[in-house]
C-alpha cells in the first residue's frame, strides 16, 4: 500500500470539483444567502435575548461554524451517500480487491481541501465516524438516504450551524455540549472568536476528545461487521 495511491485519489477528487465551476459558484452564492438570512434572523431575535450579539457579532460566528461544518462534511454527510452507492451498486468490490484501505481511499478522493489545524482534528474524526456509521447501515438495508437526511438535519441544529448553542435552554444546552455535534461547528467557531476558554468550551472540548476516541472505533466496528455481511452475499 503506497501513499501515492491516496495522493492520486485526492488529486482526482480535486479535478472532479474543478470541472463543475458553475455549480460551485451557485453553491457558494446560495450558501452565502442562507447564512445571511440566518444571521439576520438571530440578530433580530437577539435584540430581545441576553447573550446574543448584533448582526456584526453573529456574522463571524455563523461564517466560521458553517465553514467548519461544510469543510468536515458534517452538514450534508455526502460521504455517507458515496458509501451508500458503492455498497448498493456493488462497486465497493473494485476497492476491496486492491491493496488499499477502502474507507481511506474513498475519503481522500471525496475531500477537496483538508485544513490541518489541531482545533479541527476532532471535528474531522467525529464527522468521519458519523458518515461511516450512516453509510455502513446500507449493509443491512437497501436504502439509507432517508436516515442520511435525518442525520444531516440533526447535525445542522445541534452543531450550532443554524442555532447558536448559547440560545438553547440550560438543560438542552448541557446535553448538546456533551454530545459530539458541537465539535463540528460551535467549538471551532467559539475558539476563534473567544480566546478565553469558558466552561462551555471546556465541556465541549473534553466531550469532543471522548467522542473522537469512542465513536470512530465503534463506526469502524460496524463497517467491518457489515463488510463481512457484504462479502457473504457474494457480490
N, C-alpha and C positions, 0 to 999 in steps of 0.2 A: 504494500500500500504506500504510494508516494504522495507527498504534499502537493506536487504539481498537478495531480488529478483534481484536487479540490480547488486549486488556484485557477485551473482552466474552466472548471464549472462555474466559479464566481465570475470570470470574465464573460462567459456565455450568458449568464444572467444579466450582467450589465448591458451587454449588446442587445438583448431582447428588450430591455427597458428603453434603450436609446432609439429603437426602431418605431416607437409609438410616442413621438414628441407631442403631437397634437393632444392625445389623450392625457398625457402627463400635465400639460398646461391647463386643460379643462379641469382636471382633478385638483390642481393647485388652486385655481380660481374658486372652484366650488367649496373647497375646504376653507379658504380664507373667508368667504362669505358666511359659511357656517359658524366659524369661530367668532366673527364679528357679531353675528346675531346672538350667540351665547353670552359674549362679554356685555353686550348692550342690555340683554335681559337681566343678568345678575347685577349689573351696576345700578339698574333701576330698582330692583328688589332690595339691593344692599343699602339703599338710602334709608330704609326703614328697619334695618337689622344692624346690630353691632358686630364688629369684627370683619366686616366686608368693606373693601376699599372702593374707590371710584373707578370709572371706566379705565383710566390710565394705570391704575394699580392692578386691576384684574387682567388687563390685556397681556402683560408679560407672563402671568401665571398660566393662562389658558394656552398661549402660544407654546410655552415650554411643555406643559402637560400633554397637549395634543401631539406635539412633535415627538416626544418620547414614546407615547403610546403607538403612534404610527411607525416610528423607527424600529421598535422591537416587535412589530406585528401583533400587538395586543388588542388593537381596536377592531380590526376586521378579521383577524385569525385566518388569513388567506393560506398560510402554510398548511393548516389542517385540511383545507379544501384540496390542496395538492396531494397530500397523503390519501385523502378520501378517493380521489380519482385514480391514483396509482394502484391502490388496493382493489378498487371496484373494477377497473378495466384490465387488471392483471399485468400491467406494465411494470409493477414492482419486481417481477421476476427478472427483468433485464438487469436490475441493480444487484439483486441477490446473487447472481451468477458471477459477478465481478469481484475482485479482491478489494472492495471498499466498504466503508460503513454506510449503509443506505440512508440513514437519517441525516448524518453529517453531510453526505454528498448532495442530497436533495435540499438541505437547508442553505448551504453556501451557494447553490445555484439559484435559490429564491431571494436571498438577501442581497440588496443592492450595495448599500454602504453601511458598514458597521462602525459605530463610534466607540473606540476603545477607551472609555473612561471608567474609572472604578465605580463611580456612583451609578452607572448603568449596568454593571455586571449582573446584579441580582435581577434587574428588570428583564434582561435577555434570558437568563436561566428560567425564571418563572414563566415568562411568555412562551418559551420553547416547550416547557413542561405542559402548559395548558393546551397548546396546539397539538403536541404529540398525543396527549390523552384523548382529545376530541377526535383527532384523526384515527387513532387506534380503535375507537369504538366501531369503525366501519368493518372491522373483522367479524363483528357479531351482528351487524345489521346491514342491509343493502343501501340505506340512505341515512347519512348523519349530518346533512347540511342544515336541517332544521335545528338540531342541537347546536351546531356551529353558530347559527344566527342568534339563538338564545344566549349563548356564552358571550358573543360579541356585545350584545346589549348590556349584559350584567357587568362586563369589564368596563364598558364606557361609563356606566353610572358610578360604580364603586371604586374606580381608579382615580376619580376626581377630574376626569376629562370633560364631563358635561356639567357636573355639580361640584362646587368646592366642598371638600370633605369637612371643612370647618363649619359649614352650614347645617350639617347633619345634627339631629338630636343627640344629646350626650351619649346615651347608651348605644345608639346606632353608630355613632362616630367611633366609639371604642371598639365595637365589633368589627367595623370596617378597617380600623388601623391594625387590628390583629389578623386580618385576612391578607392574602397575597396580593390583592389588587392595587393598593396604594403605591406599591413599588414600581408600577408601570405608568405612573403619571404624577400623582400627588407628591411622592417623596423626592424625585429628582427636581421637580419644579420648585418645591419649597426650599430645598437645599441651596439652589442657585439664588433664589430671592432673599433668603434669610440665612446668613452665615452663622448666626447664633442658634444653637440647637435648642428646641423646646421639648417638652415632654412628648408631644405628638410625634415629633421627628424621631426621638429615641425609640418610642414604641414601634413606629412603622419600620425603622431601620432594623431593629432586632427581629421583628416579625419577618422581614424580607430575608434575613440570613437564615432563619428557621425554615421558611417555606422553600427557599432555594435548595437547602440541604435535604429536605424531605420529599418535596414534590417531584423533582426531576428523577430521582431513583424510582419512585413509585410509577411515574409515567413510563419510564424505560422498562419496568417490570411488566406493565400492561401491554406494551409494544411486543415484548418477547413472547408473552403468553399468546397474544393474537397472531404473532408470526408463526408459531407452531400450528395454530389452527389453520392458517392460510396455506402452509406447506402441506398439511394433511389432506386438503381438498384436492391437491394435485394440479394446481394451476401453473 
